[in-house]
Amino acid sequence: MMIFTSPVETIAFEGHSFYVKRDDLIHPDFSGNKARKFHYFLENDFPHITKVVSHGSAQSNAMYSLSVLAKMKGWEFEYYVEHIADYLLENPHGNYKSAIDNGMKIHVGRGGPTPTNQNILYIEEGGRQKEAEYGLKILAQEIMDWQKENNIAELNIFLPSGTGTTALFLQKSLNIEGVVGVQHPTVYTCPCVGDSEYLKKQFFELEEDANYHPIIISLEKKHHFAKLYKENYKIWLKLQQQTGVEFDLLYDPLGWRVLLAHPEVFSKPALYIHQGGVLGNESMLPRYERKYGR
Ligand SMILES: *Cc1c(COP(=O)(O)O)cnc(C)c1O
């Protein structure tokens, strides 16, 4: 059995003092919010399942985490992508290489998997599904225990979103599991994949009751996922210098830019959730270095 606890550290960035929940340190292979989202599948027995099938991008963190889960469970793993860059095929690296090393079979082309039999476990792109709630309830409980131990009465939490699954189930669990009469922490998040409207829609698909939704904050300017932005690279380097912590290059740079633009989050003690994904930097960092230098 794997122990799902991660330390909380105190860091300072650009004059703001912060707590950081180091979910990137849960386990060398199975970490970050994908470990939380797939915790349910790791913890429970599925005697009839022999194979897990999913789809998404060829460098996704979810893909890599599923390859680890499949290996731990002794399942086959098939993954569907629309496209793989020639460069990646010729020079496998990052999440793609690690997932292949774990035995992933990859299918390229349009048209994803179709459910055919009950020995197959289907996982939505990015792990956006209701089973994710299980692991995020455990994260919520860990945070509340830590608050109590450290006498932190009020707390703001921040994490950047893709599908919004992590932020949503975290806020919901904090509301439900919290002690009656005690103010529960507020979860703030920003959209990294689409815009605020897209993220709100994602929340509603997972949870109809808007009382359980996190607060969405964002920048004015439009942001395209996985595109290179000089500002993102600059803040990522600065984070590394000032905090000594390696953050991921896809979500965290935008997350910190949004945070610095929204000082209201710092009006209470603030906790940043490090959601892992650092293995993906193996593919993002060389792209940034080629474009903007070291
Ligand atoms: C997957 C991922 C996210 C986005 O998580 P969602 O639950 O889809 O919002 C954010 N950060 C990192 C590092 C991730 O791997």
The ligand as an ORCA input file, in Angstrom:
! r2SCAN-3c Opt
* xyz 0 1
  C      -3.200     17.647    -14.641
  C      -2.525     18.814    -13.990
  C      -3.222     19.992    -13.659
  C      -4.700     20.170    -13.985
  O      -5.538     19.380    -13.172
  P      -7.124     19.391    -13.388
  O      -7.656     18.481    -12.334
  O      -7.379     18.845    -14.763
  O      -7.604     20.792    -13.240
  C      -2.529     21.025    -13.052
  N      -1.215     20.927    -12.775
  C      -0.508     19.811    -13.078
  C       0.944     19.789    -12.761
  C      -1.138     18.718    -13.691
  O      -0.431     17.627    -13.992
*
